[in-house]
Amino acid sequence: QVQLVESGGGLVQTGGSLRLSCAASGSIFSFDAMAWYRQAPGKQRELIASITNTGRTDYADSVKVRFTISRENALNTMYLQMNSLKPDDTAVYYCAARRRSVRYDYWGQGTQVTVSS
């Protein structure tokens, strides 16, 4: 069973940057796609960025241009570079992965990102 572990969250001021990492305990090469979700207090979890094993990326409108998703198969790690952060980006960020499924079946525990105004 592959485990996913997020890191890189923290407290940052408006306009600042953070880079989140998602390290897998096994090879990520076999994942069809990986993604970042986030859940703000009182809100549903939302998909904000995804990347396929061919490198195709997709973003929610709320983070497009400001966030960049990437993956380094050799390191079994996925990243989320977050720039121009806003207070509305405050949430717990989760990484997820799917393998031979349309649903994301593998999840990390989450990392807190707090953007102060």
C-alpha positions in Angstrom: 0.0 0.0 0.0 1.5 3.3 -1.1 1.5 6.1 1.5 1.4 9.8 0.7 2.9 12.4 3.0 2.5 16.1 2.5 5.0 18.7 3.8 5.7 22.4 3.3 2.7 24.0 4.8 2.9 26.9 7.2 2.0 30.5 7.9 2.7 33.1 5.2 1.6 36.7 4.5 -0.6 37.8 1.7 1.4 37.8 -1.5 3.9 35.2 -0.3 4.8 31.8 -1.6 5.0 28.3 -0.4 6.0 25.0 -2.0 4.2 21.9 -0.9 5.6 18.4 -1.4 3.9 15.1 -1.5 6.3 12.2 -1.0 5.1 8.7 -1.9 6.4 5.6 -0.1 6.6 3.8 -3.4 6.9 4.6 -7.1 4.5 7.2 -8.4 5.3 6.2 -12.0 2.4 3.8 -11.9 -0.2 6.4 -10.9 -2.4 7.5 -13.7 -2.7 10.9 -12.1 -2.0 12.8 -9.0 -3.7 15.9 -7.6 -3.9 18.5 -4.9 -7.1 19.2 -3.0 -7.8 21.6 -0.3 -10.5 22.1 2.3 -11.1 25.4 4.0 -13.0 25.6 7.3 -16.7 25.0 6.8 -16.3 24.2 3.1 -16.1 21.1 1.0 -12.9 19.6 -0.2 -12.1 20.9 -3.6 -9.8 19.8 -6.4 -7.4 22.5 -7.3 -4.7 21.0 -9.5 -4.0 17.7 -11.1 -1.2 16.1 -13.2 -1.3 12.9 -15.3 1.6 10.5 -15.8 2.1 12.1 -19.2 2.5 15.5 -17.6 -0.8 17.1 -18.6 -1.9 19.5 -15.9 -5.2 21.1 -15.0 -6.1 23.8 -12.5 -9.2 25.2 -10.8 -9.9 28.8 -11.9 -9.3 30.0 -8.4 -5.6 29.0 -8.5 -4.8 29.1 -12.2 -1.7 31.2 -13.0 -0.7 31.4 -9.3 -0.2 27.7 -8.6 2.0 25.2 -10.5 1.8 21.4 -10.0 4.7 19.2 -11.0 6.0 15.7 -10.3 9.4 14.2 -10.2 9.0 10.5 -10.8 12.6 9.7 -9.9 12.1 11.2 -6.4 8.5 9.8 -6.1 7.4 13.3 -5.2 4.8 15.7 -6.4 4.9 19.4 -5.8 2.6 22.4 -5.6 4.3 25.8 -6.0 2.0 28.5 -4.7 2.6 32.1 -5.5 0.7 35.3 -4.8 -1.1 33.7 -1.9 -4.3 35.2 -0.6 -6.2 34.7 2.7 -8.8 32.7 0.7 -6.1 30.1 0.1 -6.1 29.2 3.8 -7.0 25.6 4.0 -5.7 22.1 4.7 -4.0 20.9 1.5 -4.1 17.2 0.6 -2.3 15.2 -2.1 -4.1 12.4 -3.8 -3.4 9.8 -6.4 -5.3 7.3 -8.5 -4.2 4.1 -10.3 -6.4 2.4 -12.9 -9.4 4.3 -11.4 -11.4 7.4 -12.1 -11.5 8.1 -8.4 -8.6 9.2 -6.3 -8.0 6.3 -3.9 -4.8 7.3 -2.2 -4.7 10.2 0.2 -2.2 12.0 2.4 -3.0 13.3 5.8 -2.9 16.9 4.8 -0.8 20.0 5.6 -2.1 23.3 6.9 -1.6 26.5 4.9 -2.5 29.7 6.6 -2.3 33.1 4.7 -2.5 36.1 6.9 -3.9 39.4 5.7 
